[in-house]
Amino acid sequence: GEITIQIDKTHPELDLLLEAHEVEEWAFITASNPFSEKLSPAENTARHEQLVQKVKELGYVAFEGAGVPASQEWNPEVSLLILGIDEDTAVEIGREFNQNAIVRGWYGEVAELVACIGR
Protein backbone atom coordinates (compact mmCIF):
# COMPACT_ATOMS: atom_id res chain seq x y z
CA GLY A 1 0.00 0.00 0.00
CA GLU A 2 0.86 3.64 -0.07
CA ILE A 3 1.99 5.56 3.00
CA THR A 4 1.92 9.35 3.12
CA ILE A 5 4.45 10.81 5.53
CA GLN A 6 3.92 14.30 6.92
CA ILE A 7 6.12 16.31 9.27
CA ASP A 8 4.72 16.61 12.83
CA LYS A 9 2.20 13.81 12.25
CA THR A 10 2.10 10.22 13.47
CA HIS A 11 1.75 7.41 10.93
CA PRO A 12 -0.06 4.31 12.24
CA GLU A 13 0.28 2.57 8.85
CA LEU A 14 4.05 3.10 8.96
CA ASP A 15 4.10 1.75 12.52
CA LEU A 16 2.56 -1.47 11.19
CA LEU A 17 5.37 -1.72 8.64
CA LEU A 18 7.95 -1.17 11.39
CA GLU A 19 6.32 -3.91 13.47
CA ALA A 20 6.38 -6.31 10.52
CA HIS A 21 10.13 -5.73 10.12
CA GLU A 22 10.79 -5.69 13.88
CA VAL A 23 12.40 -2.24 13.90
CA GLU A 24 11.50 0.99 15.68
CA GLU A 25 12.95 3.79 13.58
CA TRP A 26 13.05 4.97 9.98
CA ALA A 27 14.25 7.72 7.67
CA PHE A 28 13.02 9.11 4.34
CA ILE A 29 15.97 10.24 2.22
CA THR A 30 16.45 11.51 -1.30
CA ALA A 31 19.61 11.93 -3.35
CA SER A 32 17.91 14.32 -5.78
CA ASN A 33 18.67 18.00 -6.25
CA PRO A 34 21.66 18.36 -3.90
CA PHE A 35 21.56 21.47 -1.70
CA SER A 36 18.26 22.37 -3.44
CA GLU A 37 19.98 22.79 -6.82
CA LYS A 38 17.71 21.48 -9.56
CA LEU A 39 19.34 18.71 -11.58
CA SER A 40 18.14 17.00 -14.73
CA PRO A 41 15.95 13.90 -14.40
CA ALA A 42 18.85 11.78 -15.67
CA GLU A 43 21.23 13.19 -13.05
CA ASN A 44 18.68 12.63 -10.28
CA THR A 45 18.04 9.07 -11.48
CA ALA A 46 21.77 8.30 -11.38
CA ARG A 47 22.05 9.77 -7.88
CA HIS A 48 19.05 7.72 -6.73
CA GLU A 49 20.65 4.54 -8.05
CA GLN A 50 23.76 5.37 -6.00
CA LEU A 51 21.57 5.88 -2.91
CA VAL A 52 19.82 2.54 -3.48
CA GLN A 53 23.20 0.81 -3.78
CA LYS A 54 24.51 2.49 -0.60
CA VAL A 55 21.46 1.43 1.41
CA LYS A 56 21.71 -2.15 0.08
CA GLU A 57 25.40 -2.29 1.01
CA LEU A 58 24.53 -1.19 4.54
CA GLY A 59 21.92 -3.97 4.73
CA TYR A 60 18.78 -1.93 5.34
CA VAL A 61 15.29 -2.71 4.09
CA ALA A 62 14.08 0.18 1.95
CA PHE A 63 11.03 1.11 -0.10
CA GLU A 64 10.78 3.49 -3.04
CA GLY A 65 8.82 6.67 -2.54
CA ALA A 66 8.51 10.25 -3.68
CA GLY A 67 8.98 13.44 -1.74
CA VAL A 68 6.16 15.69 -2.88
CA PRO A 69 7.07 19.38 -2.50
CA ALA A 70 4.71 22.04 -1.19
CA SER A 71 5.69 24.30 -4.10
CA GLN A 72 4.67 23.54 -7.67
CA GLU A 73 8.04 24.93 -8.78
CA TRP A 74 9.61 21.58 -7.80
CA ASN A 75 8.90 18.10 -9.10
CA PRO A 76 8.45 15.17 -6.69
CA GLU A 77 11.83 13.70 -5.72
CA VAL A 78 12.36 9.96 -5.86
CA SER A 79 13.31 8.87 -2.34
CA LEU A 80 13.79 5.88 -0.08
CA LEU A 81 11.94 4.98 3.10
CA ILE A 82 14.67 3.17 5.05
CA LEU A 83 13.63 0.98 7.96
CA GLY A 84 15.70 0.42 11.10
CA ILE A 85 18.23 3.16 10.37
CA ASP A 86 19.51 5.25 13.28
CA GLU A 87 19.60 9.03 13.10
CA ASP A 88 23.40 9.38 12.88
CA THR A 89 23.62 6.98 9.93
CA ALA A 90 20.63 8.58 8.21
CA VAL A 91 22.11 12.07 8.57
CA GLU A 92 25.49 10.78 7.35
CA ILE A 93 23.81 9.42 4.20
CA GLY A 94 21.96 12.70 3.75
CA ARG A 95 25.27 14.55 3.97
CA GLU A 96 26.93 12.13 1.56
CA PHE A 97 24.26 12.99 -1.00
CA ASN A 98 24.46 16.73 -0.21
CA GLN A 99 20.98 17.05 1.25
CA ASN A 100 19.94 19.94 3.47
CA ALA A 101 17.73 17.67 5.59
CA ILE A 102 16.07 14.27 5.86
CA VAL A 103 12.75 13.15 7.35
CA ARG A 104 13.07 10.92 10.38
CA GLY A 105 10.78 9.04 12.73
CA TRP A 106 10.28 6.40 15.39
CA TYR A 107 7.49 3.98 16.17
CA GLY A 108 4.48 5.89 17.52
CA GLU A 109 6.18 9.28 17.23
CA VAL A 110 5.68 12.20 14.86
CA ALA A 111 7.87 12.55 11.77
CA GLU A 112 10.43 15.31 11.96
CA LEU A 113 12.72 17.18 9.62
CA VAL A 114 16.36 16.70 10.65
CA ALA A 115 19.06 19.01 9.30
CA CYS A 116 22.08 17.41 7.63
CA ILE A 117 24.14 20.56 7.51
CA GLY A 118 25.34 22.64 10.46
CA ARG A 119 25.41 19.70 12.87
Secondary structure by P-SEA (a helix, b strand, c coil): cbbbbbcccccaaaaaaaaaaccccbbbbbccccccccccaaaaaaaaaaaaaaaaaabbbbbbbbbcccccccccccccccccccaaaaaaaaaaacccbbbbbcccbbbbbbbcccc
